[in-house]
Amino acid sequence: MRTSKKYIVWILVLVAVGLVGGLWIDAKGFWLNIFSDLVQIFIGLLIGLWILDRYNDDRQRKKWETVRHFTYVAIATHLFYILDQMVIDFADIIPNILSLQFRTHEHQPNQQTLDSIVALYNSLVQYQEKQETDLSSRVVEYYVNIKDDLNYIGDHLTPRVLEFSQNQKLIDDLIMFDDARSHLFDAVLAEQKISIGGIFPTLIVFVAKVHVLCEALGSTWNQ
């Protein structure tokens, strides 16, 4: 340890002697050389950082290409399970034909998928406007049925997209979907504890966010 300290001291002494000697021999030329060396080092660092950044971007892009399709398919599949379960749990106010469409569609959300979600949304809105029987208890039951799908999207698939994807639109829509899921969870939790009713509109907002996410997912399927 003492030997290392001695070496450091001698290096500092030599550096100091070099600086003094350079200034004494040719101060102007010395500072020009120092400035030139600093510029070269700075340019070298910039080029190195640029190359490293490009390398990391390319590496991340290749990783995303590997998992992108499986991630998109998984998100779409869980969303379709969520929608199909909604048709089942609210069969008295939602057309049964929608359940068949959510079960038989391909993995990629298409225009038929989006139209079906709009029809589902409109059915819920129409029921809400009629102000008929409060369905808060059924919203709670529905949430319990889809909780695993929601958790898988939020805990596994969304972090994967955030880590690898550079598609900001899809990322934003996933965050908005997760926010709607969080509000639905809070409403369900409050209903379970207090049972005051009135949480059905939260479900309607949730469906709207599902539609937005499916639209974003379908438009970026091959990106």
Helices and strands as residue ranges (DSSP letters): H 2-89, H 97-104, H 111-130, H 136-152, I 153-157, H 158-164, H 168-193, H 200-219
